Amino acid sequence: MLFGSMAVNSPIVALYPIVNSIFPPIFFVPFVISQMIFGIYLYRHMPETRGRAVYDIIESLDRNVASRTASVTDENTPLFKDQTENRDGKWNSLLNTPRTRALTFEENSHSPN
């Protein structure tokens, strides 16, 4: 996908000086067309995630990854690194939750301390 995008966009970038001297705004049209084509491709070939909760998607991805590992121990690192700074963001963030505990996230977040 990356190399396909580079193959399409490299000639466009190489022709920039010529196109810019003739009619500058037309330069963006090939980029828009190529990105629309790649967007349609992604829309048709990406797994269906509409209507699913984030933790459900993460769990399904985790099951796929776990089936390929040789380790027996549970992995307790988050799937995504936490980028939040404030306490409320961390409290409500699924990113802090270990992947094996993602299904019980709501129960843990409402428990009194």
Stockholm file with secondary structure:
# STOCKHOLM 1.0

chainA/1-113         MLFGSMAVNSPIVALYPIVNSIFPPIFFVPFVISQMIFGIYLYRHMPETRGRAVYDIIESLDRNVASRTASVTDENTPLFKDQTENRDGKWNSLLNTPRTRALTFEENSHSPN
#=GR chainA/1-113 SS CHHHHHHHHHHHHHTHHHHHHHCGGGGHHHHHHHHHHHHHHHHHHSCCCTTCCHHHHHHHHHHHHHTTCCCCSCCCSCSSCCCCCSHHHHHTCGGGSCGGGGGGHHHHHTSCC
#=GC SS_cons         CHHHHHHHHHHHHHTHHHHHHHCGGGGHHHHHHHHHHHHHHHHHHSCCCTTCCHHHHHHHHHHHHHTTCCCCSCCCSCSSCCCCCSHHHHHTCGGGSCGGGGGGHHHHHTSCC
//
